[in-house]
Amino acid sequence: MVVYRKKLMKTLSFADQMEARNPQLAAEFAVDIYANLRSEEIRLKVSPSYLQEVQNPKEIKDTSRAFLVEWSSTFTASSASCRKPST
């Protein structure tokens, strides 16, 4: 068990090594989880021309869509910072 743990610690990043002490974080599976996420990200990547393929010309333009996304992320961040922590 000790040999396995030493080999495992060599494969983990520093952050995962620190989390390895907490069994609820399942740090020993981090390498497999990240590999799976990377492969799924490649497999499920949206094509760069997706909006042109599915969008009608009368719908929101790309620049307007970008503005709305930026505004909504800013609004979400500012509203999250205004919330009081629950006691």
C-alpha positions in Angstrom: 0.0 0.0 0.0 2.8 2.4 0.9 4.6 1.7 -2.4 1.4 2.3 -4.4 0.8 5.6 -2.5 4.4 6.8 -3.3 4.0 6.0 -7.0 0.6 7.7 -7.0 2.0 10.9 -5.4 4.6 11.2 -8.1 1.9 11.2 -10.8 -0.3 13.8 -9.2 0.1 17.6 -9.5 1.0 19.6 -6.4 -2.6 20.6 -5.7 -3.7 17.0 -6.0 -0.9 15.9 -3.7 -2.2 18.3 -1.0 -5.7 17.0 -1.5 -4.6 13.4 -1.3 -4.8 13.6 2.5 -8.6 14.0 2.4 -10.2 10.8 1.2 -13.4 12.5 0.3 -11.7 14.4 -2.6 -10.7 11.1 -4.3 -7.3 12.6 -5.4 -6.1 9.1 -6.5 -8.6 9.3 -9.4 -7.6 12.8 -10.4 -5.3 11.7 -13.3 -8.0 9.4 -14.7 -10.7 12.0 -14.3 -8.6 14.7 -16.1 -7.7 12.3 -18.9 -11.4 11.5 -19.4 -12.4 15.2 -19.3 -9.8 16.0 -22.0 -10.9 13.2 -24.3 -14.6 14.2 -23.8 -13.7 17.9 -24.5 -12.1 17.0 -27.8 -15.0 14.6 -28.7 -17.7 17.1 -27.8 -16.1 20.3 -29.2 -18.5 22.7 -31.0 -17.5 23.6 -34.5 -16.4 27.2 -35.0 -19.1 27.7 -37.7 -22.0 26.4 -35.4 -23.8 29.7 -35.2 -23.8 30.2 -39.0 -25.1 26.7 -39.5 -28.1 26.9 -37.1 -28.9 30.6 -36.8 -31.4 32.5 -38.9 -30.2 35.9 -40.3 -32.9 37.7 -38.3 -31.7 36.4 -35.0 -29.0 37.9 -32.7 -25.8 38.7 -34.5 -22.4 37.4 -33.2 -21.3 40.8 -31.8 -24.6 41.2 -30.0 -24.4 37.7 -28.6 -20.9 38.4 -27.3 -22.0 41.6 -25.6 -24.9 39.8 -24.0 -22.7 37.0 -22.7 -20.2 39.5 -21.3 -23.0 41.5 -19.6 -24.6 38.4 -18.1 -21.3 37.1 -16.7 -20.5 40.6 -15.2 -24.0 40.8 -13.8 -23.7 37.3 -12.3 -20.4 38.0 -10.7 -21.6 41.3 -9.3 -24.7 39.8 -7.9 -22.7 36.9 -6.3 -20.4 39.4 -4.6 -23.5 41.3 -3.2 -25.0 38.3 -1.5 -24.5 38.0 2.2 -23.1 34.7 3.5 -25.6 32.6 5.4 -25.0 32.3 9.1 
